[in-house]
Amino acid sequence: MLKIGRGHSRNCRGVSRREILQVGTLGVLGLSLADWLRADAGPAAKPRPAKRRSETACIFIFLEGGPSQLETFDPKPNASGDVRGPFGPCATSVPGLQICELLPSLAARMDRCALIRSLTGFTGEHTARPALTGGVKNLITYGSVVTRFKGQLGDMPPYVHLGGKLFNSPGIGAGALGPACDPIEIPDPTGRRIDLPQFSLSADVKAERFHDRQKLLASVDRMRAAAHSSAAVDKMDSFHQRAVNMLTSPKVREAFDLAKEKGSARERYGANFFGQSLLMARRLVEAGTRFVQVKWYDWDGAWDIHGFNSTGVERMEEELCPRFDQGLSALLDDLRERGLLDSTLVVVMGEMGRTPRINKWGGRDHWGASLFSLLAGGGAPGGVVVGSTDDKAAYPATDPVLPGELAATLYKLLGIDTNTDPRVRPFIGTSAPVAALV
């Protein structure tokens, strides 16, 4: 069905454009990329040839549910048993630095990582807002801001989210930046081949008819451009061509296809949702995606270890830490071996920490006053520890880091000038980057 009508489309610059072309929501081309590619892109959003060595990408790993700081990167071996928990510390590749014994592989790689132990100012609630946006009330994610500021590299989508929907975080995404800055969402990356409706021809469009339909759409655009003399309409042909490039690019489809990896590589990351998500994240940044957001998979509250409605701290040993330790260690090794670690910032955090004392059900409850963030690659200094907590890992004792300061740090490491670029101020306020990390 051919449908030409009026409508409004918000783009990354917040500009409204009338007289948009609707061809069966681009069904004539078999595309579901319409809103994303129709946005009236500024110069920063124009696609460029992929440059993986000179422009920093980001893999942001969100451990939904709130991982315990004590059973990961801030153990307290001298505390009482109800604070310390059942697990001890282990030495790392950084002299004098200990982390929990449940993370032995990461312990051997801490010289490549920067650890923030004094992250604070979070709500203690299940919301991804402060972790993924840099503010408790913010809605616009890091990936959307990077997409707006940095644009697209080659044919690859600039922002991809791997994993299910974010729990209890309505409205989070591109927000006022518009649909062009929303991520491409891949709910389950573990299959042999990923179903990508965003990059597929519709079922009723055969390959041999594809270029005929391109010509039809192009002719409609030219007719409308002549009729309305609109600069916005004139740009439509380029957006359609970008969509066509995505549809027909072997590089795009192969980047999402884990079957291209050797079995040994897939086993190295771990035969589970998290490990395979990290492997796909590496494939995507290698191909040219700027920002990959990896959400820990949905299973019984993920890192939410209350004990009364799920298993308690024992799950850290049985399932959570082993998979996390294996997958993240494999990612760090793989990025380094491929020469990508210097140009790929890896960030790990959750939406909260856990209570200093183990509760009566053998678990830990929500705690927003103290949590960790781990950074590696992308210019972040290895072997650095920022801040410390008190003897119970309850509150920062030195150098507290607030969500906005972490946001400013990430933007700075990703090549956005937090001092001179006024566009970044709405996303970080008056916060400055953490000096030890940039």
C-alpha positions, 0 to 999 in steps of 0.5 A: 500500500502506498501512503503519502501523508502528513506527520511529525518526526522528531530528530536528534536535534529536536527539529520537527519536519512536516510532509514526511513520506510514508510508503507502507511504513517503508514496507515497499522496501521491506524496511523497519528502519524508517524512523531511525534513518528518516531523522534529519541528521546534522553533520555529526550523524552522517555515516563515515567509513569505519575507523576502529583504531582512531575513534573509541567505541564503548561496550557498556555492561549493565549487571541488572539486579544490583551486584554485591560490592562485597562479593565482587570488587570490595571484599572486607576480610577483617569484618565480622562474618555477617558483613564479610560473608562466606567468601574470602579475598584473593590477590590480583595482578596489581600489588596490594589490591584484593578482590573477591576470590569468586573472580580469579580470572579477573584478578589476574587482569586487574592491571588492565582495569580501573576500579571505582570503589566509591561510587555513590548517590544511587537510589537503591531501587531497580532503575537503570536511569543513574547507571545508564544516563548519569542522573537519577532523573535522566532518561537519555542514555549514554549510547543515545548521546554518543549517537547524536554527537558522533553519528554512524560509522559506515553501514553499522548501526551506531547503538545496539542493545543486547538483552531483554528490556530494562526492568522497571525503567520506563522511558529510558532511551533516546528521549528528546533526541528522537528515534534516530538515537534509539538503539537497535535491540537484540533480545537474544543473541545466543541463537545460531542466526539472529533474526534481524527484522530491522535489516530484513526484506519483508516476506512479500518482497523478493530479492529480484523485485528489490531494486525495482521498488527502490526505483519506485520510492526514489521516483516518488521522492523526486516528485515530492521534492519537485512539488514542495521544494523542501530541503528535508525532502531532498534528503530522503533519497540519502536516507533510503540509500543508507537503509539499502546499504544496511540491508545489502551489506554482508558486513552488517549481517555477519557482525550479528551472526555468531555462527561466524565464530569458531566453536572454541571462541564461543566456548571461551566466552561461556555457553550462556547468554552473558558470554555470547552477548559479550562475544557479539559485542566484540563483533559489533565494535570490530565492525564499526558500532560505536556503543553496545549496551549489554544487559545481564540476562533475565533469570530470577532477578539476575543479581538481586540476591535477597534470599527470601524471594530468590537464592541469596549470596550462595548464587554469587558462587554457583552462577553469577560470579563464574559466568561474569568472571569467564565472560568479561575475562574473555572479552578483555583478552579478545579485545587486546589480542585483536588490537581493539582494547585501546580503542574500546572502552569497557564499562561494568556496573549495576544499578545499586550495591547490596546491604553491608550485612547479610539478612536473615534469609542469607542474602543482601538487600538493596543499597544505593550508597555504595557500589562499584564500576569497572573500566578497561581499555579506551584510554582508562588507566590500568591498575588504578583504584579510585576511592575507598569505602568504610570497614563495612563497604557501606559508604565512601570513605575517600573520593566519592564519585557521583553518577554525573561525575562518572558520566562526564568521565565516560563522555571524556574517554569517548572523545566528547570534550566536556570542557568546551562542547556546550551540547554535553552540559544538559547530560552532565550538569556541572559535573567534571570527569574523575581526574584519575581516570582521564 
